[in-house]
Amino acid sequence: MLKRIKPTHVRLGMFVEAIEGSWIDHPFWRKQFRLERATDVEKLKSSNVSAVIINTVKGLDVTVPSLSERKAPSSPRENAELKRAVQTIELAKPMIREMFDNARRGGIVPVSYAAQAVEHIATCMNSGSKALIEVTRLKSRDEYTFLHSIAVSALMVHLARAVDLNEETACDVGMGGLLHDIGKMRIPRKVLNKTGPLDEREMRLIRLHPSHGYQLLARQGDVSRVILDICLHHHERIDGRGYPKGLSGEEISIPVRISSICDVYDALTSVRAYKKAWSPRDAARFMLEQEGQFDRRLLMQFFHSLSI
């Protein structure tokens, strides 16, 4: 179904069928494409084009009124929060990319970059704004690892503050979220990027990533225990059925419990090449049904903090 909307109403995941207006005002050379970058969304919103035609069969539908409806536009505050979120992502991505590239080569990971990135993320989340989480929700294959790391970091800072952890611990937790999957850089790309089900051998390889990440960071000597704990144990479960060590109950620290919640929630609510994003409500329902996987008290606090 085709819909004609204002350029200010476009969002990540929409498929642009056509752009109305003078060709001189068009911000892109392509005529038809999916909006997969937050910077492209901002570019289109700030352009002088008169309208955008979207195809809701090929991409996401509107969550704001179409041109034929008469409701108030987004507030200046919401626009400012979105702009700040996009800027935060653009500042963090190069630093994360360099850390992960170094990890892929087996070199030293510049953890100071993680601290800088988390400082930007924590500042962006200061007002309780969820714009940063929203703009990372649609992730292309090429950028999934980087944007997932930013989203998990933001969610973890948010939850750490919601349960009254001090700011120093919240930032350490955020760094753990940023680095939790760095061990995946030692896993073959064809396994990481596989769109179909993983076979037993591939699953064994994937399950090595927490240990790879821990070993990579532990040998540097400049990484806090909280970060190392998150990196190694974010796939553990309260009931002891997780990996790599099968920890259970009180053996699993609060930061690790936070990381497992935020990691799964972002994965469920993100668009992937092989699946649609789940709504926050559907993700919450699914996670609550997983007996023994999460700390139930923290899980409920998490959903409450996100107003789900």
N, C-alpha and C positions, 0 to 999 in steps of 0.2 A: 504494500500500500504506500502510495506517495503522499507526503504531507509538505505543505509550504509553511515554513516557520521563520521567525526573525533570526538573524545571525547571533544575537545575544542568547538565544535559547539552545544553541548546539551544545553537545556534550560528548565525551569520550564514548566510542562504541557505535556512534551513528554512522550510517552509510550515506554519503553525499551523492545524490543523483545529478544535481545541477545547482549552479549558483546564478542567481538573477542579478542583473546590473551591468554597468559598463565593464568591458573587459579590462580596462585600465585599473579598475578597483579590485579585480580578483587577486587574492593573495597567493593563489596556487596555479601552477601550469596544468595540473591534472584536472580533468572534468568530472570524473567519477572515482571515488576513493572512500575508504573507511577512516574515520578519525581515530588514530591510535596514539597520537602524541599530545600531551597537555599543551605544548607550545603551539601546535597547529590549531587547537581549540581557541586559545587566546588570540591567535592571529586572525582567525575568522570572526571572532566576537568584536574585535576592535577595527575591522575593515569597514569600508563604506558601501558594501554590497547591500542591495535592497531586501533580499530574501534568500533562503536556502531551501532547496527541495531535498527531502530525505526519503529513503526507501526503508520502511520499517520491516520488510521481509528480509533484507540483507543486513540490517543493523538494528541498533536500539531505537526505541520509540521515544517520544518526548516525555519529559516529566514536568514540563512547564506548559502554559497555554500556547496554542497555535495562534497565527495571526488573526484568525476570525474570532478569537476570544478576547475579552477585555478585562484583564486583571493586571494588578500592579507588577512592574518588572522587579527583578532582584534588587535588594537594598544595596546601597553603596558599601555597607559593611561586608555583605556577602561577597561582593565583587572584589573588595580589598583582600579578603581572606583567601579567595581563589588565586588572586595574583601572587600573594605571598607564598601560597603552597607551591605554585608552579616555579617560583624563584628558588624555593628551598630545594626542590627536586633537581633543578638545573645546577645548583651549587654542589649538591651531594653526589650526583651521578659520576662526575669525573674522578672524585676521590675513591668512591667504591670500586669503580672500574679498575683503577690502578692497583688497589689492594687485591682485588680478585685476580688480576692478570699476574701479579707477583706470586700469588698463591699457586696459580696454574703452572708457573715456571719453577715452583719449589723454592722461591727466594724469600727474603725477609718481607713481612707484611707491615707497611707503615701504619701502625695502630694510631699514631697521632692524627691521621686522616679520619679515622673512625670517630675520634673525640671531636674533631672539628665538625664533621657531618652531623653528629648527634646534638651538638650545640645548636646548629641551625634547626634541626628537627624539633628539639625541646622548646626552642623559642617559638616556633610556628604553632606548637600545641599549647602554648601558655594560656591562651584565652579560652581554651576548651573547644576551639574550632575543630571540626572534623573534615575540613576542606582537603587537608593533606591526604587523609585516608581515602577520600572520594576520588581524587585525581590520580591515585596510583592503582585504582581498581581494575582498569583495563590495561593489560600488559601484553605487549607483543612478544613473540618467541625470543627475539634478540635481546629484549630488555627485561624479560621476566625476572631473572635472578636479581638484578639491581633494584628494580621497583618493588619486588617482594621484600627485599631486605629493608628498604626505606619504610614500607608500610608496616612491617612487623616491628621495626624499631619505634615508629610513631605510636602504634597500638600499645606496645609495652611500656613506653614512657607514660602514656595516658592511664593505663591500668595501675602502674606503680604509684602514681599520684593519687588515684582514686582510693587506693587502700592505705594511703598515708605513709608510704615509704619516704624517707628524706630525699632531698633533691640530688645529693651525691649518689645515693644508691639508685635513684631513678635514672640518672645518666649512665651509670654502669650497666643497668638493665637494658637501656636503649642501645648501648654499644654491643651488648650480647646479642640483641636482636639484629643489629646490623651485620654481625659476623657469624651468626648461628649456622649459616649454610656454606661458609667459606670452604669447607672440606669437599664440597661438590666439585670444586675446581680440579680435584684429582680423579674425578670419575670421567670415563670416556664420554665425549659429547653426544655420540650416537645413542648412548643409553639415556643421558639426561633429556635429550630432545625427542625421544621416542613417543609417538602419539598413541600407540596401542598399548595393550597390557604388557607388563614386564614378565619375562620368564623367570624361573627360579634363580638362574645364574645372574641375571641382570638385577634382580631384587637383592641378592647378596652383595653385589657391588654397591648399590645405592645405600644399603644399610651400613656401609663402611664410612660414609661421609662424616658422621660425628667424630669418629676416632681420628680420621685424617685431619679434620679441622683442629681438634684438640692438640694433636702432636705438632702440627704446624705452628700454632700459637704458643704452646707451652715452652718450646725450645728457645723462644725469643727472650723470655725473662722479664718482659715489660707489660704483661697482660694480667689484669686482676683475676682473682679466684672466681669472682662472680661471672665474669665473661667466659672463662674456661669451663665453668660448671654448666652454663647455658649451652655452650658450643657442644659439649660432650653428651649432655643428658636431655636435650629438648624433645627427644622421641621416647622418653620413659613415660610410663603410665602409673597412676596411683595404685592400680591392682597388681603391678609387678609384671605385666605382660608386654612391656615396651622393650626398647633396645637402646644402647648396646649391652647394658649390664643387668637389666631386669630389676632395677630398683623399685621400691614400693613405699607407700605411706610416707612416714617422717624422714625416710632416706632421701626424699626429693625436696630440695630447697624451694622457698617461695619464689625466687627469681625464675627457677626452672619451671615451676608450675605456671607462672605467668607466660613464659615463652611458649609452652606447648599449646595454651589456649589461643594466643595471638597468631601463632604460626598456622594452625589449622583454620582459624576463622578467616584469615586473609586468603588462604588457598581456596576455600569454599566460595568466597564472595568475589573472586577474580575471574575475568574472562580468560580462557585459554584457547589455543587453536583447536582443541578437541572437546571443549565443553563450554556451556554458557555459565555466566555467573549466577550463583544462588542469591536470592534476596537475603538481607540480614535476618529477617524473621525465619526463613527456611533454614538458614545456617544455624541459627540459635536452636531451633527445634531438633535438628539432627544432632547437634553437639550434646544437647541435654539427654538424648536417647542413648548416648554411648556410655553405658554403665562401666564405671571403673577406670575410664580414661583420664578424666580431668578432676581437679579439685572443685567440688560442686559449689562450695561457698565462693571461691574466687570467680567461678564461671558465672554465677548469678550477679556478682558485683560488676563483672565485665559487661554483661548485657544491660544492667541498670545504668552504668556509666555512659553507654552508647545510646540510651533511651530506646532500646529494643523491647 
